[in-house]
Every structure is written in C-alpha cells, then in structure tokens.
Amino acid sequence: MNRRMVMGLLTLALMAATVPGAVSAADPREEEEFRAYWVDAFNEGLYNEAEIDELVAATKAADMNAIVAQIGRRGDCFCNRAAMPRTQAAIAPYPFDPLQTLIDKAHAQGIEVHAWIIATAIWQGSTPPRDPNHVYNTHGPSKTGDENWVMTRYDGSRPGDTYLDPGHPAAADHIVRMYTSIVEEYEVDGINFDRIRYPDGQLATWPYDNSWGYNPVALRRFHAATGRSDRPLPDDPQWSQWRREQITNLVRKVYLRSYAIKPHVRISADTITYGDAPPYPRMPGLGDGTWEDSRPHRETLQDWRAWMEEGILDLNIPMNYKREFCVTGSESPSCFGFPQRSWYEHWNEFIKDHQYDRQAAIGSAIYLNSISDSVVQIRKALAPSAAGNRSYGWVGYSYANPDSLATTNQRPRDTSRAELTRALTEPSEYDPVTPPVFADTAVVPEMTWKTQPTTGHVMGTVTTADGVAFDQVWLELRDAETDELIARRLTDGSGWFGFVDLEPGRYKVMVDGQRVHGRRVAVFTVHVGEVTTVRIEPKAR
C-alpha cells in the first residue's frame, strides 16, 4: 500500500470522526463545516464600512463562518496593499481599505475571510484603466512582442474580457504575484482562485474544445516543448494538455509559495461543473463519460480532479450551479432542455468521492433558485455520497442575490437575504425537515495536513547564474539514498518547479542532461511541515 493510499484511509477515518452527523448527541464538540457566501465586487457588500458591517452581521445571523470576498475583479484590488492597483470602482475614499476592514470586522465575530481573485481576466471594454500601472496598460493589447501578455483565440479574436495568457511566463508570474501579495500583506484565512482556467466563448467549429491560448509567446514555448512548428487546432490533444499544464503550474506555484509565507492560509478554487458529471451519460460529442471527456477538463482545460489528488488545493469549491426545479428540462425555458436537478446530484457524488487528502465544499446557485429549492440543495450538498463520503461544507452564490426573486428584481435583496437566513436557522415554511440545516453554529474544518503535518514540500528554480530560466526542462525527483524515482515534472516558464506531500528525508533533483551541462543535481532534505527551497544553476549547452 503506497503512502497516498495510507493517507487516504487516514483521511476517511478523520472524515468519519468530524463530518456533520458523525458527532454523537453526547459529544459537545461543534460540527466542522465550511459555510460561506460568495460576495462579489460588482454589487453591494464591500464598497464602504457600513456595507461591510451589514455583510458581517448577515453572515453571523445565518450561522455561517466564512466570507469568500471578491477583492480582485479584473486586474485590480479592493485593497490598498497588493501587486494589483487599488480599484477605480466607487469605493469609499482612501485610506479606506475594503479588505483590511473586512478582516478586522469579520475576525472580531469569529468569521474567516477568503480573498477571491479572478486569475486571468484583467479588463472589460476598450476604455483603459485610469491607473497607468494597471497590467492592462503595461502589458495589454497596445503592447507588442513579448511585452504583450494578452490571450487570443485560434482565429486571432478576443471577444469579451481581456485575458492574460497563462502560457506567457511573465503573465503567469504576474498572476501568481496577485495571490501571494495578498498572503504577504494581509492576515487572510484563505485565498480563492476564480477563472483559473482558459476562457469560455469557444469557436463554433469546436464547441467543446477550448479555442483560447494563442499568444505568440505561448505558441513559441509549445513549439519548443514539442518540436512542432504548426498552429495547433483547438482540439489537438497535445496542445490541449500543454495548456492544461500551464493552469496546473499556476495552482501549484501559488500553493507552495503561499505555504512558504504563511502555512495556515487555505488555498481554494471555484471550479467548473459544466454539463453532467462523469461517469454519467454525456452530451453528443463528449466521449464515453470519463473525467478526461468532461467539459471542465476538455472545454475549460481545468484539471481540478488532478489538483486534489496531487494536493495543491486545500479546498475545492465546485460551482455546481443548477436549477433544482429542472427535473426533465422541459419545465421552463431557463432549463435549456437539461435535467439540471440530476446533474447537480451527479456532480455532488463525483466531488465528494474525489477529495483525496484534501477537502471540498459544494457551491450552489442560490441566485437561480427559490429559497425552498436552495435549502433542498444545501441538504443534498451536505449528505453523504453513495460511497459514504461527505463534503466539508457549502458556499452560496451570492450574497447580493440570495434567491431567484432578488435576481429578477421581484423583491429587495435585503428581504430575500433575511428570508434565506430564517430558512437556514429557524423552522419555517421553506423547509419541512427539522432541525433547520444551520440550526447550530459550526467551526471551519481543520486542515490536518497543515495543522498536524506528516509531510513536507520542495520548490526551486533551474536558472543560469545570471537568472536566465531553463524553461520546460525535465526534472526527476529521486530518493537520495535508494535512487528510487518519485516523480518527473517540467519546469515552468520561469524555471520554477515544485513537489508537495513528500515524506521527510533526503532527496535529489536531477535536471535533463540533454539541454544543460555543469551542475545538474541538487541534494536536499525535506522536513515535516516546511517548504525546502532549492536552486540549481547549470549552464546551457
């Protein structure tokens, strides 16, 4: 039995001891359950101190224990101290700092704050940001050559938002810095990836294959990695996997760099659940229903199942946005002909059964549903799967639109929010089941792999002495004593690499000898609960 299997069994044992429903009536411990609103930055909640007071009070009243707050919209920040410039949205004047204010007020009430940042989208519209240091102005569509970090589609178009291309090393490093600067500057409890994938808006010829990622620098790197010289089609398997790995590299890099700064910070991602879940029957043209055929993996190039298995996310929050009333898909035009209720249930099963050594909380679309239907979905999110696995909580989108009546302007948002709070915490006409789903408070689940670690991690760079990166060279991680191969991985565009969850002991990293000479091996020791940093400085051939 390998270490991952052993850790998996230990995790299942821990889950059985800590998940909701597993605590006996005689046990006074609080339930462990992540409960949160997503709070977007395009509506009220973060614009001034009064809104933040109301947000914290509403979260507390609903017996929730966390806020996932959008502090990074498109290349900006609802904060004063970050790699991104302060937003030009109409927030209260400086020195008001939305993120710091939220942290202070939420922590005073025992509520966690998770900083939600869009990863790739940096602007919308043709009028540029006012701040000259905004990345749209410094590396946007007006720039040429390697200074242009913008992503385009296969045909050269770029409709909708302006996006950074994860295949461009400088753009990727900027994305990483957006997240790690928040970890450095603020006492957040977590950071939250959004749009950590390639964009929607596919070309009609390839409706289920991603059409984005054709920045010239990204193409040049793909050619260097594969020996090809063509412009690959969106459905090219090698090109799709290469792009998929660029996204995974971002998640891995943020995970390890954040761990090195503040190990306790929870790294989460809002992940995609388009269509039905594997292994259920799929739409025409989407293969035999495996994870690799799923729309998240194939269409958005987001391999979140692999992130969980590798251990580079602490918390997966799949955006399982489905309408509960769409049973057959014929109930309403808003069902689009799809049985969304069963899709929601199928994805819940898949999510709960693919947590590995980490945790997942189900995200649901309260803005698409009635309050009664949202309560039903929350109970489904927290119930065990057929295999007996439970999620670690629930997150609702969104604080601004807490039910379909608020979304369609049929009643005030505050009224809908108060009614949702009543449905969650008190017996009501919305829910025939007692006790209410959030009748009691709960604590955020412990990350035992961080609070009681048994493994360590390593990250490093492969560069020349003057800092020139070895891009996409193969590394072998081996046991320093037995020479056993542990893993192989390519460096990213900055020459960076990382490996997580290694047993303590001595290891060595060996660099591909075909592209470098000189110093090509580094021997190092992994310590429990620490990130070992390695630097290798070979010479180019």
C-alpha positions as CSV (number, residue, x, y, z in Angstrom):
1,M,0.0,0.0,0.0
2,N,1.6,3.3,-1.1
3,R,1.7,6.5,1.0
4,R,-1.2,8.2,-0.9
5,M,-3.4,5.2,-0.2
6,V,-2.5,5.2,3.5
7,M,-3.1,8.9,3.8
8,G,-6.4,8.4,2.0
9,L,-7.5,5.9,4.6
10,L,-6.4,8.1,7.4
11,T,-8.4,11.0,5.8
12,L,-11.5,8.9,5.5
13,A,-11.1,8.0,9.2
14,L,-10.8,11.7,10.1
15,M,-13.9,12.5,8.0
16,A,-15.9,9.9,9.7
17,A,-14.9,11.5,13.0
18,T,-15.5,15.1,12.1
19,V,-18.2,15.5,9.4
20,P,-21.6,16.7,10.2
21,G,-23.8,14.0,11.6
22,A,-20.9,11.9,12.9
23,V,-20.7,13.6,16.3
24,S,-22.9,11.9,18.8
25,A,-25.5,13.7,20.8
26,A,-23.4,13.3,23.9
27,D,-20.4,14.9,22.2
28,P,-20.3,18.7,22.9
29,R,-17.9,19.5,20.0
30,E,-19.2,21.8,17.3
31,E,-19.7,20.4,13.9
32,E,-16.9,21.1,11.3
33,E,-18.5,22.6,8.3
34,F,-17.3,25.4,6.0
35,R,-20.3,27.7,5.4
36,A,-19.9,30.8,3.4
37,Y,-21.4,33.4,1.0
38,W,-19.6,34.4,-2.2
39,V,-19.6,38.2,-2.1
40,D,-19.0,39.7,-5.5
41,A,-17.4,43.1,-6.0
42,F,-19.9,44.2,-8.6
43,N,-22.7,44.6,-6.1
44,E,-23.1,45.8,-2.5
45,G,-21.0,44.3,0.3
46,L,-17.5,45.7,0.1
47,Y,-17.8,49.4,-1.0
48,N,-17.8,51.1,2.4
49,E,-17.7,50.4,6.1
50,A,-21.5,50.3,6.5
51,E,-21.8,47.7,3.8
52,I,-19.2,45.6,5.4
53,D,-20.9,45.9,8.8
54,E,-24.1,44.6,7.2
55,L,-22.3,41.8,5.4
56,V,-20.7,40.5,8.6
57,A,-23.9,40.7,10.5
58,A,-25.8,38.8,7.8
59,T,-23.1,36.1,7.7
60,K,-23.2,35.8,11.5
61,A,-27.0,35.7,11.6
62,A,-27.1,32.8,9.1
63,D,-24.7,30.7,11.2
64,M,-22.1,30.9,8.5
65,N,-18.4,31.0,9.5
66,A,-16.7,32.4,6.4
67,I,-16.9,35.0,3.7
68,V,-15.4,34.5,0.2
69,A,-15.0,38.1,-0.9
70,Q,-14.1,39.2,-4.4
71,I,-11.2,41.6,-3.8
72,G,-9.7,41.1,-7.3
73,R,-12.1,41.8,-10.1
74,R,-10.2,42.4,-13.3
75,G,-6.5,43.2,-12.6
76,D,-7.4,45.5,-9.7
77,C,-7.9,45.1,-5.9
78,F,-10.5,46.1,-3.3
79,C,-7.5,46.8,-1.1
80,N,-4.6,49.2,-0.7
81,R,-1.6,46.8,-0.4
82,A,-1.2,44.3,-3.3
83,A,0.5,43.7,-6.6
84,M,-2.7,44.9,-8.3
85,P,-3.6,48.7,-8.1
86,R,-6.4,49.9,-5.9
87,T,-9.7,49.5,-7.8
88,Q,-11.2,52.5,-9.6
89,A,-14.7,51.4,-8.6
90,A,-16.6,53.8,-6.4
91,I,-15.5,52.6,-3.0
92,A,-15.1,54.9,0.0
93,P,-12.1,57.2,-0.3
94,Y,-8.6,56.4,0.7
95,P,-7.4,55.4,3.3
96,F,-10.4,53.1,3.4
97,D,-9.2,49.6,2.7
98,P,-12.1,47.2,2.0
99,L,-10.1,44.0,2.6
100,Q,-8.5,45.2,5.8
101,T,-11.8,46.5,7.1
102,L,-13.5,43.2,6.3
103,I,-10.7,41.2,8.0
104,D,-10.9,43.3,11.2
105,K,-14.7,43.2,11.4
106,A,-15.2,39.6,10.4
107,H,-12.4,38.3,12.7
108,A,-14.0,40.1,15.6
109,Q,-17.1,37.9,15.0
110,G,-15.2,34.7,14.6
111,I,-15.7,34.7,10.8
112,E,-13.0,33.8,8.3
113,V,-12.1,35.9,5.3
114,H,-11.1,34.3,2.0
115,A,-9.7,36.6,-0.7
116,W,-11.3,35.8,-4.0
117,I,-9.4,36.9,-7.1
118,I,-10.1,36.4,-10.8
119,A,-6.9,34.8,-12.2
120,T,-6.8,35.7,-15.9
121,A,-9.4,38.4,-16.8
122,I,-7.8,41.8,-16.5
123,W,-10.2,44.3,-18.1
124,Q,-13.5,44.8,-19.9
125,G,-14.2,47.3,-22.6
126,S,-12.0,49.5,-24.8
127,T,-11.5,52.4,-22.4
128,P,-8.3,51.6,-20.5
129,P,-8.0,51.8,-16.7
130,R,-7.1,55.1,-15.2
131,D,-4.1,53.8,-13.3
132,P,-1.0,53.7,-15.6
133,N,0.4,50.8,-13.6
134,H,-2.6,48.5,-14.2
135,V,-1.5,45.4,-16.1
136,Y,-3.9,46.2,-19.0
137,N,-1.9,49.4,-19.6
138,T,1.6,47.9,-19.0
139,H,1.1,44.6,-20.9
140,G,-2.2,44.8,-22.6
141,P,-3.3,44.9,-26.2
142,S,-1.5,48.1,-27.0
143,K,1.9,46.4,-26.4
144,T,3.9,44.5,-29.0
145,G,6.2,41.5,-28.9
146,D,6.9,39.8,-25.6
147,E,5.5,42.8,-23.7
148,N,2.0,41.8,-24.9
149,W,0.6,39.3,-22.4
150,V,-2.9,39.1,-23.9
151,M,-4.6,35.8,-24.8
152,T,-6.3,35.4,-28.1
153,R,-8.4,32.6,-29.8
154,Y,-7.3,30.4,-32.6
155,D,-8.6,32.9,-35.2
156,G,-6.9,35.8,-33.5
157,S,-10.0,37.3,-32.0
158,R,-10.5,38.1,-28.3
159,P,-14.2,38.8,-27.6
160,G,-15.4,39.8,-24.1
161,D,-12.9,40.4,-21.3
162,T,-9.2,40.9,-21.9
163,Y,-7.3,37.9,-20.5
164,L,-3.7,37.2,-19.6
165,D,-2.3,34.1,-21.3
166,P,-1.1,31.6,-18.7
167,G,1.3,30.2,-21.4
168,H,3.3,33.5,-21.3
169,P,5.8,33.2,-18.4
170,A,5.7,36.8,-17.4
171,A,1.9,36.9,-17.4
172,A,1.9,33.7,-15.3
173,D,4.3,35.2,-12.8
174,H,2.1,38.3,-12.5
175,I,-1.0,36.1,-11.8
176,V,1.0,34.2,-9.1
177,R,2.1,37.5,-7.6
178,M,-1.5,38.8,-7.4
179,Y,-2.3,36.0,-5.0
180,T,0.9,35.8,-3.0
181,S,1.0,39.6,-2.4
182,I,-2.3,39.3,-0.6
183,V,-0.9,36.5,1.6
184,E,2.1,38.6,2.4
185,E,0.2,41.8,3.2
186,Y,-3.0,40.7,4.8
187,E,-4.0,38.3,7.6
188,V,-6.5,36.5,5.3
189,D,-7.6,33.0,6.3
190,G,-7.5,31.9,2.7
191,I,-7.1,32.9,-0.9
192,N,-9.5,31.8,-3.6
193,F,-8.9,31.2,-7.3
194,D,-11.6,32.2,-9.8
195,R,-11.4,31.7,-13.5
196,I,-8.3,29.6,-13.0
197,R,-8.8,28.1,-16.4
198,Y,-9.0,29.1,-20.1
199,P,-12.0,31.3,-21.0
200,D,-15.5,30.4,-22.3
201,G,-16.6,31.6,-25.7
202,Q,-15.4,28.8,-27.9
203,L,-15.4,29.0,-31.7
204,A,-18.4,27.3,-33.3
205,T,-16.3,24.6,-35.1
206,W,-15.1,23.4,-31.7
207,P,-17.9,23.9,-29.2
208,Y,-16.4,21.5,-26.6
209,D,-12.7,22.3,-27.1
210,N,-11.0,25.4,-25.9
211,S,-10.2,28.0,-28.6
212,W,-8.0,30.2,-26.4
213,G,-4.3,30.5,-25.6
214,Y,-2.7,31.6,-28.9
215,N,-0.4,34.4,-27.6
216,P,2.7,34.2,-29.7
217,V,5.0,33.6,-26.7
218,A,2.8,30.7,-25.6
219,L,2.9,29.2,-29.1
220,R,6.7,29.6,-29.2
221,R,7.0,27.7,-25.9
222,F,4.7,24.9,-27.1
223,H,6.8,24.6,-30.3
224,A,10.0,24.4,-28.1
225,A,8.5,21.7,-25.9
226,T,7.1,19.5,-28.7
227,G,9.4,20.2,-31.7
228,R,6.4,21.2,-33.7
229,S,6.0,24.4,-35.8
230,D,2.3,24.4,-36.7
231,R,-0.6,26.4,-35.3
232,P,-2.4,23.6,-33.4
233,L,-6.1,23.3,-33.7
234,P,-8.2,23.8,-30.5
235,D,-9.0,20.1,-30.3
236,D,-5.3,19.0,-30.7
237,P,-4.7,16.6,-27.7
238,Q,-1.1,17.6,-27.3
239,W,-1.9,21.3,-27.4
240,S,-4.8,20.9,-25.0
241,Q,-2.7,19.1,-22.5
242,W,0.1,21.6,-22.7
243,R,-2.3,24.4,-22.0
244,R,-3.9,22.4,-19.2
245,E,-0.5,22.1,-17.6
246,Q,0.0,25.9,-17.7
247,I,-3.0,26.3,-15.4
248,T,-1.9,23.5,-13.1
249,N,1.5,25.1,-12.8
250,L,-0.1,28.3,-11.6
251,V,-2.1,26.5,-8.9
252,R,1.0,24.5,-7.8
253,K,3.1,27.7,-7.6
254,V,0.6,29.7,-5.6
255,Y,0.1,26.8,-3.3
256,L,3.8,26.3,-2.4
257,R,4.8,30.0,-2.4
258,S,1.8,30.8,-0.1
259,Y,2.7,27.8,2.2
260,A,6.2,29.2,2.5
261,I,4.9,32.6,3.5
262,K,2.0,31.6,5.8
263,P,1.4,27.8,6.0
264,H,-2.0,28.2,7.6
265,V,-3.6,30.0,4.7
266,R,-6.3,27.9,3.0
267,I,-5.9,27.7,-0.8
268,S,-9.2,27.2,-2.6
269,A,-10.6,27.3,-6.1
270,D,-14.0,27.9,-7.6
271,T,-14.1,25.1,-10.1
272,I,-16.2,24.2,-13.1
273,T,-19.1,21.7,-13.3
274,Y,-20.4,22.3,-16.8
275,G,-22.9,19.7,-18.1
276,D,-23.3,16.3,-16.4
277,A,-20.7,14.6,-14.2
278,P,-18.6,11.6,-15.0
279,P,-19.3,8.7,-15.4
280,Y,-22.9,9.6,-16.3
281,P,-24.1,9.7,-19.9
282,R,-22.8,12.7,-21.7
283,M,-23.9,15.1,-24.4
284,P,-23.2,14.1,-28.0
285,G,-19.6,14.6,-29.0
286,L,-18.2,14.3,-25.5
287,G,-16.9,10.8,-25.4
288,D,-17.7,8.0,-23.0
289,G,-18.2,9.9,-19.8
290,T,-14.8,9.8,-18.2
291,W,-13.3,12.7,-16.3
292,E,-11.0,13.3,-19.3
293,D,-14.1,13.8,-21.5
294,S,-15.8,16.1,-19.1
295,R,-16.4,19.7,-20.0
296,P,-14.3,21.1,-17.2
297,H,-11.3,19.0,-18.3
298,R,-11.8,19.3,-22.1
299,E,-13.5,22.6,-22.6
300,T,-12.0,24.8,-19.9
301,L,-8.7,22.9,-19.5
302,Q,-9.1,22.9,-15.8
303,D,-8.0,19.6,-14.3
304,W,-9.3,20.2,-10.8
305,R,-9.6,16.5,-10.0
306,A,-5.8,16.1,-10.5
307,W,-5.2,19.2,-8.3
308,M,-7.0,17.5,-5.5
309,E,-5.1,14.2,-6.0
310,E,-1.7,16.0,-6.1
311,G,-2.6,18.0,-3.0
312,I,-2.2,21.5,-4.4
313,L,-5.6,22.7,-3.3
314,D,-6.7,22.7,0.3
315,L,-10.4,23.3,-0.5
316,N,-12.2,22.7,-3.8
317,I,-15.4,24.7,-4.2
318,P,-17.0,23.4,-7.4
319,M,-19.6,25.9,-8.7
320,N,-22.4,23.4,-9.1
321,Y,-24.8,25.9,-10.4
322,K,-28.0,24.1,-11.3
323,R,-31.7,24.8,-11.0
324,E,-33.5,22.4,-8.7
325,F,-36.8,22.6,-10.4
326,C,-35.4,21.4,-13.8
327,V,-36.2,17.8,-13.4
328,T,-36.7,16.8,-17.1
329,G,-35.5,20.1,-18.6
330,S,-38.9,20.9,-20.1
331,E,-40.3,22.8,-17.1
332,S,-39.1,26.2,-18.2
333,P,-37.0,27.9,-21.0
334,S,-34.4,28.6,-18.3
335,C,-33.8,24.8,-18.0
336,F,-32.5,24.8,-21.6
337,G,-33.8,21.3,-22.0
338,F,-31.4,19.8,-19.4
339,P,-32.2,17.8,-16.3
340,Q,-30.3,20.1,-14.0
341,R,-31.5,18.5,-10.8
342,S,-29.9,15.2,-11.6
343,W,-26.8,16.9,-12.9
344,Y,-26.5,18.7,-9.5
345,E,-26.7,15.4,-7.7
346,H,-24.3,13.6,-10.0
347,W,-21.7,16.3,-9.6
348,N,-22.1,16.2,-5.8
349,E,-21.3,12.5,-5.9
350,F,-18.3,13.0,-8.0
351,I,-17.0,15.8,-5.9
352,K,-17.4,14.0,-2.6
353,D,-15.7,10.9,-3.9
354,H,-12.7,12.8,-5.3
355,Q,-11.4,14.8,-2.3
356,Y,-8.3,12.6,-1.8
357,D,-6.3,14.0,1.1
358,R,-8.0,17.5,1.0
359,Q,-11.5,18.8,1.3
360,A,-14.4,20.0,-0.9
361,A,-17.3,22.3,-0.2
362,I,-20.2,22.3,-2.6
363,G,-21.0,25.6,-4.2
364,S,-24.6,26.2,-5.3
365,A,-26.5,28.9,-7.1
366,I,-28.9,30.4,-4.7
367,Y,-29.5,33.2,-7.2
368,L,-31.1,30.7,-9.6
369,N,-33.3,29.0,-7.1
370,S,-36.2,29.7,-4.7
371,I,-35.3,29.6,-1.0
372,S,-37.0,26.3,-0.6
373,D,-35.1,24.8,-3.5
374,S,-31.8,26.2,-2.2
375,V,-32.4,24.5,1.2
376,V,-33.0,21.2,-0.6
377,Q,-29.8,21.7,-2.5
378,I,-27.8,22.5,0.7
379,R,-29.1,19.3,2.3
380,K,-28.0,17.4,-0.7
381,A,-24.6,19.1,-0.6
382,L,-24.1,18.0,3.0
383,A,-25.5,14.4,2.7
384,P,-23.1,11.5,2.2
385,S,-22.5,10.1,-1.2
386,A,-23.5,6.5,-2.1
387,A,-19.9,5.5,-1.1
388,G,-20.3,7.2,2.3
389,N,-18.2,10.3,1.6
390,R,-19.3,13.7,2.8
391,S,-18.3,17.2,1.6
392,Y,-16.8,19.6,4.1
393,G,-19.4,22.3,3.7
394,W,-21.4,24.6,1.4
395,V,-20.9,28.0,-0.3
396,G,-23.8,30.0,-1.8
397,Y,-23.6,32.4,-4.8
398,S,-24.3,35.0,-4.0
399,Y,-24.7,37.4,-1.1
400,A,-26.1,40.1,-3.4
401,N,-28.7,37.8,-5.0
402,P,-29.8,35.3,-2.4
403,D,-32.7,33.9,-4.3
404,S,-34.4,34.0,-7.7
405,L,-36.8,36.7,-6.6
406,A,-34.0,39.1,-5.8
407,T,-32.1,38.2,-9.0
408,T,-35.2,39.1,-11.1
409,N,-35.9,42.2,-9.1
410,Q,-39.2,40.9,-7.7
411,R,-38.3,41.8,-4.2
412,P,-35.5,43.6,-2.4
413,R,-32.3,41.8,-1.8
414,D,-32.3,42.5,1.9
415,T,-35.7,40.9,2.2
416,S,-34.6,37.8,0.3
417,R,-31.5,37.6,2.4
418,A,-33.5,37.8,5.7
419,E,-35.8,35.1,4.4
420,L,-32.9,32.8,3.5
421,T,-31.4,33.4,6.9
422,R,-34.7,32.4,8.5
423,A,-34.9,29.2,6.3
424,L,-31.4,28.2,7.3
425,T,-31.6,28.8,11.0
426,E,-35.3,28.5,12.1
427,P,-38.2,26.1,11.4
428,S,-40.1,27.7,8.5
429,E,-42.4,27.1,5.6
430,Y,-39.4,26.8,3.4
431,D,-38.2,23.5,4.8
432,P,-40.2,20.6,6.1
433,V,-37.2,18.9,7.7
434,T,-36.2,19.7,11.2
435,P,-33.9,20.8,12.7
436,P,-33.0,23.6,10.2
437,V,-30.0,22.9,8.1
438,F,-27.9,25.6,10.0
439,A,-29.7,25.4,13.3
440,D,-26.4,25.4,15.2
441,T,-23.1,27.1,14.6
442,A,-20.2,25.2,13.1
443,V,-16.4,25.6,13.0
444,V,-14.4,25.7,9.8
445,P,-12.9,22.2,9.3
446,E,-9.3,21.8,10.4
447,M,-6.7,21.3,7.7
448,T,-4.9,18.4,9.5
449,W,-2.3,18.2,6.7
450,K,-1.2,21.7,7.7
451,T,-2.0,21.8,11.4
452,Q,-0.7,18.2,12.1
453,P,1.6,17.7,9.1
454,T,3.4,14.4,8.4
455,T,5.0,15.5,5.1
456,G,7.0,18.4,3.6
457,H,7.4,20.1,0.3
458,V,10.1,21.3,-2.1
459,M,10.2,24.1,-4.6
460,G,13.0,25.6,-6.6
461,T,14.4,27.1,-9.8
462,V,16.6,26.0,-12.6
463,T,18.4,29.0,-14.0
464,T,21.8,30.2,-15.1
465,A,23.9,32.1,-12.6
466,D,22.6,35.3,-14.0
467,G,19.0,34.3,-13.8
468,V,18.1,33.0,-17.2
469,A,15.4,30.4,-16.8
470,F,15.5,26.9,-18.2
471,D,12.0,26.6,-19.5
472,Q,10.4,23.2,-19.8
473,V,13.3,21.0,-18.9
474,W,12.5,17.7,-17.3
475,L,13.3,17.1,-13.7
476,E,13.5,13.8,-11.9
477,L,12.8,13.7,-8.2
478,R,14.5,10.7,-6.6
479,D,15.2,9.3,-3.2
480,A,18.8,10.3,-2.4
481,E,19.6,7.0,-0.7
482,T,17.9,4.4,-2.9
483,D,17.8,6.4,-6.2
484,E,14.1,5.4,-6.5
485,L,12.2,7.6,-8.9
486,I,9.5,9.5,-7.1
487,A,8.1,11.8,-9.8
488,R,9.0,13.6,-13.0
489,R,8.0,17.2,-13.9
490,L,8.8,20.0,-16.3
491,T,9.9,23.4,-15.1
492,D,7.6,26.3,-15.9
493,G,8.5,29.3,-18.0
494,S,10.5,30.9,-15.1
495,G,12.5,27.7,-14.5
496,W,10.4,27.0,-11.4
497,F,9.3,23.6,-10.1
498,G,7.6,22.2,-7.0
499,F,6.6,18.9,-5.4
500,V,4.2,18.5,-2.5
501,D,3.5,16.0,0.2
502,L,6.9,14.3,0.4
503,E,7.8,12.0,3.3
504,P,10.6,13.6,5.4
505,G,14.1,12.6,4.3
506,R,16.8,13.2,1.8
507,Y,16.0,13.6,-1.9
508,K,17.7,14.7,-5.1
509,V,16.5,16.6,-8.2
510,M,18.2,15.7,-11.5
511,V,17.9,18.0,-14.5
512,D,17.5,16.8,-18.1
513,G,21.1,16.3,-19.4
514,Q,20.1,16.9,-23.0
515,R,19.7,20.7,-22.7
516,V,22.2,21.6,-19.9
517,H,25.6,20.8,-18.6
518,G,27.6,21.6,-15.5
519,R,25.7,21.4,-12.2
520,R,22.6,19.3,-12.8
521,V,21.8,17.7,-9.5
522,A,20.7,19.1,-6.2
523,V,20.5,17.1,-3.0
524,F,18.3,18.4,-0.2
525,T,16.3,17.4,2.9
526,V,12.6,17.6,3.3
527,H,11.3,18.5,6.8
528,V,7.8,18.0,8.2
529,G,5.6,21.0,7.7
530,E,8.2,23.0,5.8
531,V,9.0,24.0,2.2
532,T,12.5,23.3,1.3
533,T,13.9,25.7,-1.4
534,V,16.4,24.5,-4.0
535,R,18.3,26.4,-6.6
536,I,20.1,24.7,-9.5
537,E,22.4,26.7,-11.8
538,P,23.5,24.6,-14.7
539,K,25.0,26.0,-17.9
540,A,23.2,25.9,-21.3
541,R,24.6,23.6,-23.9
